[in-house]
Amino acid sequence: MLLLDTHAAIWFATEDDSLDRRSRHLAVAALKDGRLSLSAVSFWEIALLVAKGRLRSIAHRATLATADERLLKWKHPLKRQDARR
């Protein structure tokens, strides 16, 4: 499993050159193998950046897997999956 921090996830999703070639290659391979991960906090941080206008919305196919009731009830278009099931 490859866990990206918030900045790396944003750079990966927006194809920003701030993410070096080796890191991008590792992230692409992890994505293809279904091993690419983000913490729940990164989803929250990205949503805050979008809400504050500091980042435009990022198109993604991500699903947040969490057992946190607050995140499962969060009013946001992000797909969520209950990790307890």
Residue pairs with C-beta under 8 A, 6 or more apart in sequence:
1 30
1 35
1 36
1 37
2 26
2 27
2 30
2 35
2 36
2 37
3 37
3 38
3 39
4 12
4 27
4 36
4 37
4 38
4 42
5 42
6 38
6 41
6 42
6 45
6 46
7 18
8 19
8 23
8 27
9 38
9 42
9 46
10 16
10 46
10 49
10 55
10 58
11 18
11 19
12 19
12 24
12 27
13 58
13 59
13 60
14 58
19 27
27 36
30 36
38 62
40 64
40 66
40 68
40 71
43 62
43 64
43 71
43 78
44 71
46 55
46 58
47 76
47 78
49 55
50 56
50 57
50 58
62 78
62 79
63 79
63 80
63 81
64 71
64 78
64 79
64 80
64 81
65 80
65 81
65 83
66 72
66 80
66 81
66 82
66 83
67 82
67 83
67 84
71 80
72 80
72 82
74 80
